[in-house]
Amino acid sequence: MKRALNFNAGPAALPEAVLKRAQKEMMNYQGSGMGVMEFSHRSKEFEEINDRTNSLLRNLLSIPDDYEILFLQGGASLQFTMVPMNLLEEGSTAGYVMTGTWSEKALKEAQKIGNAVPAASSKDSNYKAIPDISEINVSADASYLHITTNNTIFGTQWHSFPEDMRVPLVADMSSDILSRPINLSNYGLIYAGAQKNLGPSGVTVVILQKDLLKRSKKELPSMLNYQVHASSGSLYNTPPTLSVYFLMLVLEWAEELGGVSRLELMNKQKAALLYDAIDRSSGFYTGHAELESRSLMNVTFTLESDDLTASFLHEAEESGFIGLAGHRSVGGCRASIYNAVPLEHVEKLAGFMNDFRRRN
Ligand SMILES: *Cc1c(COP(=O)(O)O)cnc(C)c1O
């Protein structure tokens, strides 16, 4: 069977090895005569999956012991609400660095909960770049500072991070978690919906400093309370068992490949192919992101005219490339090249871009 040349932004490509393994175990997980989604979430089998997923993630991201790992539902979008509900203290503020559509949504939801304000913004330049760290303005008694490490829609990514801001750093890492090493001790909390780099949709990973759990008030609805999920090992209610199982398979795949440092090298190699095709096109292709802010995950670009863009997208589709149209809010083209997108597929796309340019 031929696999699609899948450049979808999310849900996105999964490693072929993961799909094959899931297929093999679909009806009979480890001789049980049942598929994973048929087990009770209180069964020994599922508890093992839950624990193993937890420890794989802890190893791969070098998560220190004083951090809790939660597997929740509701997507990254629910974290836009849960973060301020749990962490934004009364009489205090939260700062949001505005780098694109997702940070706008995060701020909007936080403002429904408490006093959240922009701490820096690159909106004036249509989010072409990540603001300089020196521009970030957050008060020393703020509850936290929120950033979006990779801007899926605009194709920008943070490459250096605020340190010593004296307030906990909270990061939406939905579209670049597991793509490179991170120094977790810089963060109070990170979160990510799974469907870009971690697995299928349905599970959201939240990693937070245990100390911050003290901020979750008893009055919060239980399902929206980090403390409740932490004290039940993410088994407070029925978790998305199949998504957690897939997450485990993806983490095993990442570990076998050589971990996040290896993935980062591969991601740099893949991104370089596409950025080279853009940079060597003498203006035929224009990258949306400024050089220092370019994303290794989402490569965004436009062509000289809307007609040419349309014809590029049309021919790309005819040639079997999936998911290259840019997000409706930006237009143009976007190639999402998450961990699971094979190098050969990116080589084919770079080849297609060069060929299309020569012909036009
Ligand atoms: C996809 C995405 C989201 C939204 O995730 P959902 O799981 O659909 O809620 C939020 N933030 C970023 C950076 C994303 O890429």
The ligand as a Gaussian input file, in Angstrom:
#p B3LYP/6-31G(d) Opt

LIG

0 1
 C       -3.791000      22.995000      17.242000
 C       -3.410000      23.974000      18.267000
 C       -4.278000      24.331000      19.315000
 C       -5.701000      23.809000      19.422000
 O       -5.717000      22.502000      19.801000
 P       -7.097000      21.740000      20.084000
 O       -6.591000      20.418000      20.580000
 O       -7.833000      21.661000      18.797000
 O       -7.843000      22.479000      21.104000
 C       -3.816000      25.223000      20.265000
 N       -2.582000      25.742000      20.204000
 C       -1.727000      25.433000      19.214000
 C       -0.373000      26.036000      19.184000
 C       -2.114000      24.536000      18.216000
 O       -1.268000      24.227000      17.224000

